Amino acid sequence: MFKMDFYQFSNMFTFWFFILCLTFIVWTPVEGQFKVIGSTQPIIASPGDDVILPCHLDPEFNVKGLTVEWSKPDLKPDPSDRLSRVDYVHLYRDRREVPDMKIPAYLSRTELFTDELERGNISLKIMNVTLADEGRYRCLVPKLKSSVKSAIVELVVESNSDETWTTETPLHLQTPDPKDETDVEGGRHSRSALISGVVVCCILLIFGGLVGGYLFKQRHQKPNHPKYAIV
């Protein structure tokens, strides 16, 4: 019957563990593969226009069951509020809009494209734009398993603007500006860190298995005693 010593077993274990690590790298989804993308250029509108602030996920991902937040990051909290809370421009939670936490000026003036949430379209439509609406807006998916959960879109309201974006279908634009608070390289860094960690572990296991097998073999190797002739 075939017998396997510890050295052979150690080598076989190390080999199959290495194969398992490679399979894990290839098939396991890595955090950061989804990115929230806004507009690299400001959106221009005139008072009274209906405007769309484009924002979407790349690749497409169904966010119907997630929370989507639109806010103005430059808006300061009310000094009289002990909790320093800042209301939202638009809040989508539990598959519906939550108007109770909206900035009063945006009540009944904002909406998402709910039919397109399953394709990752989280663009915001603002109706009857005013000069007070001008500024930076942040779209955020807080529970998205990614390091790029938000993007910044800037709205410029001009009295004599000839160019407005009022289409019902938002454009899929480029990645947000690096100055924004989104970390576009976060996904790549996460994957690189994971691969490096797994490779280091595999190398250590291989080295440990070889050294352990060699020491075990040397310890249990029978010494060759010379045979003496009987006189």
N, C-alpha and C positions, 0 to 999 in steps of 0.2 A: 504494500500500500504506500502511496506517495505521502511523504512526510515533509512539512514545511517548517523550517527553522525560523527563529525570531527575526533574523536578518532579512529573509525573503518576505516575511509577513510585513515588516516595517516598510520595505520598499514598495510593496503592493498597496499598502494603506496610504502612503504618501502620494503615490501616483493617482489613485482614485480620488483622494481629497483635492488634489490639484485640478482634476477634471471637474469636480463639483464646484470649485471656486470659479472656474471659467464659465460654467453654465450659469451660475448665479449672476455674474457680471453681465452676461448677454441678455438674460431673460427677466431680470428684476427691474421694474420701473424705477428710475432715479428721480429723487426730489429735484424740482427745478426744471422739468422737461416742458412745463406749461409756462407761458409768459403772458402777462397782461400788457397790451400794447395800445397806446393812445395815438396822438398826433404830434409830429415833430414841428409842425408849423401852427401858428395861432389861427384860430377860427374867427373870421371877420363877419360881423353882422351889423345891422342898423336897428335903431329902436323900432319896436313893433314887429320885427321879424320872428319867425319860428326857426330855431337853429338846432342843429344836431352836434353834440360833442362826441366824436367817434372814439370808441374803445372796444376792444375785442380780445379774445384769447387765441393764442397761437401755440400749438395746433388747436383746432376746434375742440371744445369741451362743454358738456352739458352742465350748466350752472343753475338750472331751475330749482334744485333743492338746496342751493347755497345762498348765503347772504351777499348782497351787492350793495355797496355804499358809495354814494356820491357826496363829496363834501368840498368845502373851500378851505384849503390848508392855511391860508393867510388870515382867516377870520379868527379874531381873538375872543376868548370866552368872556362872559359877563362877569365883571369884578364882584358883583353881589352874589354870584353863585359859588357857594362853598365847595362844590364838587368840580368846579371849572369845566362844566360840560359845554360842548359845542354841538348845536343841532346840525342836521344833515340837509343837503340840497334835495336828496332823494334817498330813501332807504327801502330796499326790497328784502324781506325776511319772511320765512315760512310760506313761500310761494305767493306772497302778496305785498303790496305797498304798505308801509307803516307811516301814515301821515302825522301821527302824534309827535314824532321826533323831528319834524321838518322845520326849517327856517320859515317863519310865517310868510315872508315875501314870495316864497316859491310854492305855496299851497295852490293846488289845482293848475299849476303851470308846468309841471314836469311829468315825464313818463318814460318807461323803458319799452323796448320792443319785445314784449313778453313771448311772442310767437317765435322769436329767434334766439331766446336764451339757451335753448338746447344746442345751438350751434356756436355758443360762446360769444354772441353779440350782446354786449352790455352797454351799448351807446345810450346816451341820455338826450332826450328831446326837451328843449326849453321853449315854451310858447310865449309870444308877446314880450320879446326881450326888451329890457330897459338899460339905461346907462349904469344903473347900480349893479347889474349882473356881471359887469366886466371883471375879469380877474382869472386866477388859476383855479382849476377844478381837479380833484383827485377821484379817480374811480378805483375802488378797492374791493377785492374778494378775499376777506380775512381768513377764511377756512380753506383756501386753495392750497394744496400740497405743493408749494413752489416757493422759491426765494424771490420771485418776481410777482408779487401779488397786487401791485398797484401801478398806475401810470398817471401822468399829469397832462392835462389839456388846458390850454390858455384860450380864453374868449376875449376878443377885442370888440367893443361896441363903438361904432363911429356914426356920427349923424349923417355924413354924406357918403356912406359906403355904397359902392356899386356891386361888390362881390359878396354874396351870401351863400351859405351852405344850408339849404332847407330840404334836401332830398330825403326821402323816407328810408333809403338804404345807405347806411354809413360805409365809407370807404375803408378798405383794409390798408392802413398806412404803414410807414416804417416803424422801426423800434424807437421808443421814446429817447429824447435827448439824454446823454450821459449825465448832465447836470441835474436831472430830475432825481427823485428819491427812489427810483427803481434800480435794481441791480441786475442789468441785463446779462452780465457774465456770471451771475450766481449759480445758474444751472450747470454751466460748464465746470465751474470750480467744484461744485458738489460731486459731480461725476468723477472728476480727476482725483479728488480726495478719496472717494470710495475705491476706485481702481487701485490707487497707490497703496491703500491700507490692506486690501485683499492680497495684492502681489507680495507685499512685505511679509504678511502672515504665511503665505505659501512658501516663500523662500526660507523662512525660519523653521517651518515644519519639515521641509525637505532636508535642510541642514541638520536639524535635530534628529530626524529619523536615521540619517546616514551615520551620524556620530554615535547615536545610541546603539544602532545595529552593530557597528564595528566594535564598540566597547563590549557589548554582550558576547559577540563572537570570540573576542580575545579572552574574555574571562572564562568562558566555558570550553575553550579549546584544550583538548587533552595534551599534556606535555609528552614529548617523545623521549621515553627513558631508554637508554642503551641496554641492550641485552648482554648479559655476561654469561660466558660459558661456564659450565659447572666442571670443576677440576676433579 
